[in-house]
Amino acid sequence: MPARTVTVGSAIGLHARPAAIIAEAVVNAGVPVTLAVAGGEPVDAGSALMIMTLGAGNGAEVTVESDDAAALDTVAGLVEQDLDA
């Protein structure tokens, strides 16, 4: 599955608000997308709760995986943004 490693841009990390925005984008894309931190198991990016379990803070590296290039680009871009701004 194609993957891209990106750096979390949200000032407080992937807490409730950024996780909800990312999960909504995945649900709207309608394709499977996973997120994982180094050494961790991938989680379903369509679930805000699962995203929050990553414990990914600002500056953490997260790997985004999806067979759909557009969904991969969208989610990777969201993870890199400061969604708290």
Biopython code that builds the backbone (N, CA, C, O; Angstrom):
import numpy as np
from Bio.PDB.StructureBuilder import StructureBuilder

atoms = [
    (1, "MET", "N", (0.860, -1.174, 0.000)),
    (1, "MET", "CA", (0.000, 0.000, 0.000)),
    (1, "MET", "C", (0.904, 1.234, 0.000)),
    (1, "MET", "O", (1.840, 1.314, 0.795)),
    (2, "PRO", "N", (0.629, 2.199, -0.889)),
    (2, "PRO", "CA", (1.416, 3.434, -0.908)),
    (2, "PRO", "C", (1.350, 4.166, 0.433)),
    (2, "PRO", "O", (0.312, 4.187, 1.095)),
    (3, "ALA", "N", (2.464, 4.757, 0.815)),
    (3, "ALA", "CA", (2.543, 5.441, 2.113)),
    (3, "ALA", "C", (3.374, 6.708, 1.992)),
    (3, "ALA", "O", (4.200, 6.858, 1.091)),
    (4, "ARG", "N", (3.126, 7.611, 2.928)),
    (4, "ARG", "CA", (3.917, 8.837, 3.035)),
    (4, "ARG", "C", (4.076, 9.166, 4.513)),
    (4, "ARG", "O", (3.113, 9.107, 5.277)),
    (5, "THR", "N", (5.293, 9.513, 4.910)),
    (5, "THR", "CA", (5.542, 9.916, 6.293)),
    (5, "THR", "C", (5.555, 11.432, 6.353)),
    (5, "THR", "O", (6.276, 12.094, 5.607)),
    (6, "VAL", "N", (4.740, 11.973, 7.260)),
    (6, "VAL", "CA", (4.604, 13.417, 7.409)),
    (6, "VAL", "C", (4.755, 13.797, 8.875)),
    (6, "VAL", "O", (4.687, 12.943, 9.759)),
    (7, "THR", "N", (4.958, 15.075, 9.120)),
    (7, "THR", "CA", (5.132, 15.596, 10.474)),
    (7, "THR", "C", (3.852, 16.273, 10.932)),
    (7, "THR", "O", (3.274, 17.077, 10.201)),
    (8, "VAL", "N", (3.413, 15.954, 12.129)),
    (8, "VAL", "CA", (2.188, 16.542, 12.695)),
    (8, "VAL", "C", (2.389, 18.046, 12.868)),
    (8, "VAL", "O", (3.325, 18.488, 13.535)),
    (9, "GLY", "N", (1.493, 18.826, 12.256)),
    (9, "GLY", "CA", (1.609, 20.278, 12.307)),
    (9, "GLY", "C", (0.756, 20.943, 13.368)),
    (9, "GLY", "O", (1.020, 22.088, 13.736)),
    (10, "SER", "N", (-0.264, 20.256, 13.873)),
    (10, "SER", "CA", (-1.130, 20.871, 14.888)),
    (10, "SER", "C", (-0.342, 21.141, 16.157)),
    (10, "SER", "O", (0.398, 20.282, 16.636)),
    (11, "ALA", "N", (-0.506, 22.330, 16.692)),
    (11, "ALA", "CA", (0.273, 22.781, 17.845)),
    (11, "ALA", "C", (0.161, 21.849, 19.052)),
    (11, "ALA", "O", (1.124, 21.686, 19.800)),
    (12, "ILE", "N", (-0.991, 21.246, 19.240)),
    (12, "ILE", "CA", (-1.194, 20.371, 20.399)),
    (12, "ILE", "C", (-1.159, 18.904, 19.970)),
    (12, "ILE", "O", (-1.318, 18.014, 20.806)),
    (13, "GLY", "N", (-0.957, 18.647, 18.700)),
    (13, "GLY", "CA", (-0.914, 17.276, 18.204)),
    (13, "GLY", "C", (-2.280, 16.814, 17.730)),
    (13, "GLY", "O", (-3.196, 17.618, 17.559)),
    (14, "LEU", "N", (-2.408, 15.513, 17.521)),
    (14, "LEU", "CA", (-3.649, 14.957, 16.985)),
    (14, "LEU", "C", (-4.641, 14.648, 18.104)),
    (14, "LEU", "O", (-4.931, 13.490, 18.406)),
    (15, "HIS", "N", (-5.150, 15.723, 18.708)),
    (15, "HIS", "CA", (-6.177, 15.596, 19.743)),
    (15, "HIS", "C", (-7.549, 15.644, 19.070)),
    (15, "HIS", "O", (-7.632, 15.464, 17.855)),
    (16, "ALA", "N", (-8.601, 15.875, 19.802)),
    (16, "ALA", "CA", (-9.977, 15.731, 19.316)),
    (16, "ALA", "C", (-10.294, 16.525, 18.047)),
    (16, "ALA", "O", (-10.820, 15.957, 17.090)),
    (17, "ARG", "N", (-9.990, 17.805, 18.019)),
    (17, "ARG", "CA", (-10.374, 18.621, 16.855)),
    (17, "ARG", "C", (-9.673, 18.167, 15.587)),
    (17, "ARG", "O", (-10.355, 17.873, 14.606)),
    (18, "PRO", "N", (-8.333, 18.093, 15.551)),
    (18, "PRO", "CA", (-7.679, 17.627, 14.322)),
    (18, "PRO", "C", (-8.087, 16.201, 13.956)),
    (18, "PRO", "O", (-8.255, 15.891, 12.776)),
    (19, "ALA", "N", (-8.246, 15.343, 14.942)),
    (19, "ALA", "CA", (-8.628, 13.962, 14.672)),
    (19, "ALA", "C", (-10.001, 13.904, 14.005)),
    (19, "ALA", "O", (-10.209, 13.118, 13.081)),
    (20, "ALA", "N", (-10.930, 14.727, 14.465)),
    (20, "ALA", "CA", (-12.269, 14.756, 13.880)),
    (20, "ALA", "C", (-12.234, 15.259, 12.440)),
    (20, "ALA", "O", (-12.950, 14.737, 11.586)),
    (21, "ILE", "N", (-11.418, 16.253, 12.168)),
    (21, "ILE", "CA", (-11.304, 16.798, 10.806)),
    (21, "ILE", "C", (-10.713, 15.742, 9.868)),
    (21, "ILE", "O", (-11.199, 15.556, 8.752)),
    (22, "ILE", "N", (-9.675, 15.060, 10.321)),
    (22, "ILE", "CA", (-9.040, 14.020, 9.501)),
    (22, "ILE", "C", (-10.009, 12.858, 9.273)),
    (22, "ILE", "O", (-10.149, 12.378, 8.148)),
    (23, "ALA", "N", (-10.673, 12.408, 10.331)),
    (23, "ALA", "CA", (-11.612, 11.287, 10.211)),
    (23, "ALA", "C", (-12.755, 11.630, 9.250)),
    (23, "ALA", "O", (-13.173, 10.784, 8.460)),
    (24, "GLU", "N", (-13.256, 12.854, 9.313)),
    (24, "GLU", "CA", (-14.329, 13.275, 8.409)),
    (24, "GLU", "C", (-13.861, 13.225, 6.955)),
    (24, "GLU", "O", (-14.609, 12.794, 6.078)),
    (25, "ALA", "N", (-12.634, 13.662, 6.698)),
    (25, "ALA", "CA", (-12.093, 13.630, 5.339)),
    (25, "ALA", "C", (-11.981, 12.194, 4.831)),
    (25, "ALA", "O", (-12.258, 11.923, 3.662)),
    (26, "VAL", "N", (-11.575, 11.276, 5.707)),
    (26, "VAL", "CA", (-11.455, 9.870, 5.317)),
    (26, "VAL", "C", (-12.829, 9.283, 5.027)),
    (26, "VAL", "O", (-13.003, 8.585, 4.028)),
    (27, "VAL", "N", (-13.792, 9.551, 5.875)),
    (27, "VAL", "CA", (-15.154, 9.047, 5.655)),
    (27, "VAL", "C", (-15.703, 9.580, 4.338)),
    (27, "VAL", "O", (-16.322, 8.837, 3.577)),
    (28, "ASN", "N", (-15.480, 10.865, 4.065)),
    (28, "ASN", "CA", (-15.959, 11.469, 2.818)),
    (28, "ASN", "C", (-15.266, 10.873, 1.600)),
    (28, "ASN", "O", (-15.873, 10.779, 0.533)),
    (29, "ALA", "N", (-13.996, 10.467, 1.741)),
    (29, "ALA", "CA", (-13.263, 9.860, 0.629)),
    (29, "ALA", "C", (-13.806, 8.465, 0.324)),
    (29, "ALA", "O", (-13.759, 8.014, -0.821)),
    (30, "GLY", "N", (-14.312, 7.794, 1.334)),
    (30, "GLY", "CA", (-14.906, 6.486, 1.132)),
    (30, "GLY", "C", (-13.931, 5.361, 0.834)),
    (30, "GLY", "O", (-14.315, 4.331, 0.280)),
    (31, "VAL", "N", (-12.673, 5.556, 1.198)),
    (31, "VAL", "CA", (-11.649, 4.525, 0.985)),
    (31, "VAL", "C", (-10.857, 4.329, 2.269)),
    (31, "VAL", "O", (-10.773, 5.245, 3.087)),
    (32, "PRO", "N", (-10.276, 3.148, 2.460)),
    (32, "PRO", "CA", (-9.484, 2.916, 3.676)),
    (32, "PRO", "C", (-8.204, 3.758, 3.704)),
    (32, "PRO", "O", (-7.476, 3.843, 2.715)),
    (33, "VAL", "N", (-7.952, 4.370, 4.850)),
    (33, "VAL", "CA", (-6.717, 5.112, 5.110)),
    (33, "VAL", "C", (-6.281, 4.751, 6.519)),
    (33, "VAL", "O", (-7.109, 4.688, 7.428)),
    (34, "THR", "N", (-4.992, 4.515, 6.709)),
    (34, "THR", "CA", (-4.484, 4.240, 8.053)),
    (34, "THR", "C", (-3.413, 5.257, 8.420)),
    (34, "THR", "O", (-2.770, 5.849, 7.553)),
    (35, "LEU", "N", (-3.236, 5.447, 9.721)),
    (35, "LEU", "CA", (-2.180, 6.284, 10.276)),
    (35, "LEU", "C", (-1.392, 5.447, 11.272)),
    (35, "LEU", "O", (-1.957, 4.599, 11.963)),
    (36, "ALA", "N", (-0.089, 5.683, 11.344)),
    (36, "ALA", "CA", (0.746, 4.971, 12.318)),
    (36, "ALA", "C", (1.900, 5.862, 12.732)),
    (36, "ALA", "O", (2.429, 6.625, 11.924)),
    (37, "VAL", "N", (2.290, 5.762, 13.999)),
    (37, "VAL", "CA", (3.508, 6.407, 14.477)),
    (37, "VAL", "C", (4.612, 5.357, 14.425)),
    (37, "VAL", "O", (4.331, 4.160, 14.378)),
    (38, "ALA", "N", (5.848, 5.796, 14.434)),
    (38, "ALA", "CA", (6.981, 4.877, 14.339)),
    (38, "ALA", "C", (6.887, 3.787, 15.399)),
    (38, "ALA", "O", (6.730, 4.070, 16.587)),
    (39, "GLY", "N", (6.985, 2.556, 14.960)),
    (39, "GLY", "CA", (6.953, 1.435, 15.882)),
    (39, "GLY", "C", (5.571, 1.038, 16.356)),
    (39, "GLY", "O", (5.431, 0.093, 17.132)),
    (40, "GLY", "N", (4.544, 1.748, 15.900)),
    (40, "GLY", "CA", (3.185, 1.459, 16.347)),
    (40, "GLY", "C", (2.366, 0.772, 15.278)),
    (40, "GLY", "O", (2.741, 0.744, 14.106)),
    (41, "GLU", "N", (1.256, 0.224, 15.692)),
    (41, "GLU", "CA", (0.326, -0.426, 14.772)),
    (41, "GLU", "C", (-0.497, 0.636, 14.043)),
    (41, "GLU", "O", (-0.859, 1.653, 14.635)),
    (42, "PRO", "N", (-0.789, 0.408, 12.778)),
    (42, "PRO", "CA", (-1.661, 1.343, 12.042)),
    (42, "PRO", "C", (-3.073, 1.349, 12.620)),
    (42, "PRO", "O", (-3.575, 0.324, 13.081)),
    (43, "VAL", "N", (-3.701, 2.522, 12.585)),
    (43, "VAL", "CA", (-5.087, 2.652, 13.041)),
    (43, "VAL", "C", (-5.940, 3.195, 11.904)),
    (43, "VAL", "O", (-5.432, 3.836, 10.984)),
    (44, "ASP", "N", (-7.224, 2.937, 11.976)),
    (44, "ASP", "CA", (-8.189, 3.413, 10.990)),
    (44, "ASP", "C", (-8.320, 4.930, 11.107)),
    (44, "ASP", "O", (-8.759, 5.448, 12.133)),
    (45, "ALA", "N", (-7.931, 5.634, 10.039)),
    (45, "ALA", "CA", (-7.989, 7.098, 10.061)),
    (45, "ALA", "C", (-9.410, 7.622, 9.901)),
    (45, "ALA", "O", (-9.629, 8.831, 9.971)),
    (46, "GLY", "N", (-10.378, 6.738, 9.689)),
    (46, "GLY", "CA", (-11.769, 7.150, 9.627)),
    (46, "GLY", "C", (-12.419, 7.242, 10.995)),
    (46, "GLY", "O", (-13.609, 7.537, 11.105)),
    (47, "SER", "N", (-11.638, 6.991, 12.040)),
    (47, "SER", "CA", (-12.140, 7.051, 13.414)),
    (47, "SER", "C", (-11.323, 8.062, 14.216)),
    (47, "SER", "O", (-10.129, 7.867, 14.441)),
    (48, "ALA", "N", (-11.972, 9.136, 14.643)),
    (48, "ALA", "CA", (-11.284, 10.149, 15.443)),
    (48, "ALA", "C", (-10.709, 9.540, 16.719)),
    (48, "ALA", "O", (-9.601, 9.884, 17.131)),
    (49, "LEU", "N", (-11.462, 8.638, 17.341)),
    (49, "LEU", "CA", (-10.996, 8.000, 18.570)),
    (49, "LEU", "C", (-9.707, 7.212, 18.319)),
    (49, "LEU", "O", (-8.768, 7.287, 19.111)),
    (50, "MET", "N", (-9.663, 6.467, 17.232)),
    (50, "MET", "CA", (-8.465, 5.682, 16.919)),
    (50, "MET", "C", (-7.272, 6.607, 16.623)),
    (50, "MET", "O", (-6.142, 6.300, 17.003)),
    (51, "ILE", "N", (-7.519, 7.713, 15.958)),
    (51, "ILE", "CA", (-6.442, 8.674, 15.676)),
    (51, "ILE", "C", (-5.874, 9.203, 16.986)),
    (51, "ILE", "O", (-4.657, 9.319, 17.129)),
    (52, "MET", "N", (-6.739, 9.525, 17.942)),
    (52, "MET", "CA", (-6.275, 10.068, 19.217)),
    (52, "MET", "C", (-5.456, 9.050, 19.998)),
    (52, "MET", "O", (-4.592, 9.433, 20.788)),
    (53, "THR", "N", (-5.711, 7.751, 19.793)),
    (53, "THR", "CA", (-4.945, 6.736, 20.516)),
    (53, "THR", "C", (-3.481, 6.694, 20.081)),
    (53, "THR", "O", (-2.651, 6.104, 20.773)),
    (54, "LEU", "N", (-3.154, 7.308, 18.946)),
    (54, "LEU", "CA", (-1.762, 7.344, 18.492)),
    (54, "LEU", "C", (-0.884, 8.146, 19.454)),
    (54, "LEU", "O", (0.304, 7.860, 19.602)),
    (55, "GLY", "N", (-1.470, 9.143, 20.102)),
    (55, "GLY", "CA", (-0.698, 9.995, 20.994)),
    (55, "GLY", "C", (0.332, 10.825, 20.248)),
    (55, "GLY", "O", (1.387, 11.148, 20.794)),
    (56, "ALA", "N", (0.031, 11.171, 19.003)),
    (56, "ALA", "CA", (0.969, 11.907, 18.160)),
    (56, "ALA", "C", (0.927, 13.397, 18.475)),
    (56, "ALA", "O", (-0.062, 14.073, 18.194)),
    (57, "GLY", "N", (2.003, 13.899, 19.058)),
    (57, "GLY", "CA", (2.102, 15.310, 19.395)),
    (57, "GLY", "C", (2.671, 16.122, 18.256)),
    (57, "GLY", "O", (3.048, 15.578, 17.217)),
    (58, "ASN", "N", (2.733, 17.419, 18.453)),
    (58, "ASN", "CA", (3.318, 18.317, 17.462)),
    (58, "ASN", "C", (4.740, 17.867, 17.146)),
    (58, "ASN", "O", (5.543, 17.626, 18.047)),
    (59, "GLY", "N", (5.039, 17.757, 15.854)),
    (59, "GLY", "CA", (6.378, 17.375, 15.417)),
    (59, "GLY", "C", (6.590, 15.875, 15.287)),
    (59, "GLY", "O", (7.632, 15.442, 14.794)),
    (60, "ALA", "N", (5.619, 15.073, 15.722)),
    (60, "ALA", "CA", (5.738, 13.613, 15.601)),
    (60, "ALA", "C", (5.627, 13.220, 14.131)),
    (60, "ALA", "O", (4.930, 13.872, 13.353)),
    (61, "GLU", "N", (6.319, 12.152, 13.764)),
    (61, "GLU", "CA", (6.220, 11.639, 12.409)),
    (61, "GLU", "C", (5.134, 10.574, 12.364)),
    (61, "GLU", "O", (5.107, 9.652, 13.179)),
    (62, "VAL", "N", (4.239, 10.723, 11.391)),
    (62, "VAL", "CA", (3.114, 9.811, 11.219)),
    (62, "VAL", "C", (3.134, 9.297, 9.786)),
    (62, "VAL", "O", (3.319, 10.067, 8.843)),
    (63, "THR", "N", (2.943, 7.996, 9.630)),
    (63, "THR", "CA", (2.878, 7.402, 8.298)),
    (63, "THR", "C", (1.414, 7.249, 7.896)),
    (63, "THR", "O", (0.613, 6.644, 8.609)),
    (64, "VAL", "N", (1.092, 7.807, 6.745)),
    (64, "VAL", "CA", (-0.251, 7.740, 6.176)),
    (64, "VAL", "C", (-0.215, 6.715, 5.047)),
    (64, "VAL", "O", (0.655, 6.781, 4.178)),
    (65, "GLU", "N", (-1.148, 5.775, 5.053)),
    (65, "GLU", "CA", (-1.204, 4.749, 4.008)),
    (65, "GLU", "C", (-2.593, 4.659, 3.410)),
    (65, "GLU", "O", (-3.595, 4.699, 4.124)),
    (66, "SER", "N", (-2.643, 4.537, 2.076)),
    (66, "SER", "CA", (-3.900, 4.324, 1.369)),
    (66, "SER", "C", (-3.595, 3.897, -0.057)),
    (66, "SER", "O", (-2.593, 4.314, -0.639)),
    (67, "ASP", "N", (-4.460, 3.068, -0.612)),
    (67, "ASP", "CA", (-4.337, 2.691, -2.022)),
    (67, "ASP", "C", (-4.851, 3.785, -2.938)),
    (67, "ASP", "O", (-4.610, 3.749, -4.145)),
    (68, "ASP", "N", (-5.555, 4.754, -2.379)),
    (68, "ASP", "CA", (-6.120, 5.858, -3.159)),
    (68, "ASP", "C", (-5.207, 7.072, -3.040)),
    (68, "ASP", "O", (-5.050, 7.630, -1.954)),
    (69, "ALA", "N", (-4.605, 7.479, -4.150)),
    (69, "ALA", "CA", (-3.631, 8.581, -4.138)),
    (69, "ALA", "C", (-4.242, 9.894, -3.658)),
    (69, "ALA", "O", (-3.602, 10.639, -2.916)),
    (70, "ALA", "N", (-5.456, 10.177, -4.069)),
    (70, "ALA", "CA", (-6.097, 11.435, -3.661)),
    (70, "ALA", "C", (-6.347, 11.451, -2.154)),
    (70, "ALA", "O", (-6.105, 12.462, -1.496)),
    (71, "ALA", "N", (-6.825, 10.343, -1.611)),
    (71, "ALA", "CA", (-7.061, 10.270, -0.168)),
    (71, "ALA", "C", (-5.749, 10.368, 0.593)),
    (71, "ALA", "O", (-5.677, 11.025, 1.632)),
    (72, "LEU", "N", (-4.720, 9.721, 0.083)),
    (72, "LEU", "CA", (-3.394, 9.798, 0.716)),
    (72, "LEU", "C", (-2.911, 11.239, 0.757)),
    (72, "LEU", "O", (-2.437, 11.705, 1.793)),
    (73, "ASP", "N", (-3.028, 11.948, -0.361)),
    (73, "ASP", "CA", (-2.604, 13.351, -0.418)),
    (73, "ASP", "C", (-3.418, 14.224, 0.529)),
    (73, "ASP", "O", (-2.865, 15.072, 1.230)),
    (74, "THR", "N", (-4.726, 14.015, 0.548)),
    (74, "THR", "CA", (-5.601, 14.825, 1.402)),
    (74, "THR", "C", (-5.268, 14.635, 2.875)),
    (74, "THR", "O", (-5.088, 15.608, 3.607)),
    (75, "VAL", "N", (-5.187, 13.383, 3.307)),
    (75, "VAL", "CA", (-4.937, 13.111, 4.724)),
    (75, "VAL", "C", (-3.537, 13.544, 5.122)),
    (75, "VAL", "O", (-3.354, 14.117, 6.196)),
    (76, "ALA", "N", (-2.551, 13.283, 4.285)),
    (76, "ALA", "CA", (-1.180, 13.721, 4.592)),
    (76, "ALA", "C", (-1.137, 15.241, 4.741)),
    (76, "ALA", "O", (-0.474, 15.762, 5.638)),
    (77, "GLY", "N", (-1.836, 15.942, 3.871)),
    (77, "GLY", "CA", (-1.884, 17.405, 3.957)),
    (77, "GLY", "C", (-2.546, 17.884, 5.230)),
    (77, "GLY", "O", (-2.096, 18.859, 5.833)),
    (78, "LEU", "N", (-3.611, 17.213, 5.650)),
    (78, "LEU", "CA", (-4.289, 17.595, 6.891)),
    (78, "LEU", "C", (-3.407, 17.349, 8.107)),
    (78, "LEU", "O", (-3.359, 18.183, 9.011)),
    (79, "VAL", "N", (-2.708, 16.218, 8.143)),
    (79, "VAL", "CA", (-1.832, 15.918, 9.275)),
    (79, "VAL", "C", (-0.742, 16.982, 9.400)),
    (79, "VAL", "O", (-0.359, 17.354, 10.510)),
    (80, "GLU", "N", (-0.248, 17.466, 8.271)),
    (80, "GLU", "CA", (0.836, 18.457, 8.281)),
    (80, "GLU", "C", (0.362, 19.860, 8.683)),
    (80, "GLU", "O", (1.178, 20.687, 9.089)),
    (81, "GLN", "N", (-0.932, 20.138, 8.577)),
    (81, "GLN", "CA", (-1.449, 21.469, 8.887)),
    (81, "GLN", "C", (-1.656, 21.659, 10.382)),
    (81, "GLN", "O", (-1.815, 20.700, 11.138)),
    (82, "ASP", "N", (-1.649, 22.939, 10.789)),
    (82, "ASP", "CA", (-2.039, 23.257, 12.162)),
    (82, "ASP", "C", (-3.545, 23.427, 12.157)),
    (82, "ASP", "O", (-4.050, 24.518, 11.894)),
    (83, "LEU", "N", (-4.263, 22.355, 12.447)),
    (83, "LEU", "CA", (-5.715, 22.365, 12.402)),
    (83, "LEU", "C", (-6.350, 23.044, 13.618)),
    (83, "LEU", "O", (-7.574, 23.083, 13.744)),
    (84, "ASP", "N", (-5.520, 23.573, 14.501)),
    (84, "ASP", "CA", (-6.016, 24.319, 15.645)),
    (84, "ASP", "C", (-6.078, 25.815, 15.354)),
    (84, "ASP", "O", (-6.670, 26.577, 16.119)),
    (85, "ALA", "N", (-5.471, 26.229, 14.257)),
    (85, "ALA", "CA", (-5.385, 27.655, 13.933)),
    (85, "ALA", "C", (-6.681, 28.203, 13.405)),
    (85, "ALA", "O", (-6.766, 29.389, 13.088)),
]
sb = StructureBuilder()
sb.init_structure("model")
sb.init_model(0)
sb.init_chain("A")
sb.init_seg("    ")
for serial, (resi, resn, name, xyz) in enumerate(atoms, 1):
    if name == "N":
        sb.init_residue(resn, " ", resi, " ")
    sb.init_atom(name, np.array(xyz, "f"), 0.0, 1.0, " ", f" {name:<3s}", serial, name[0])
structure = sb.get_structure()
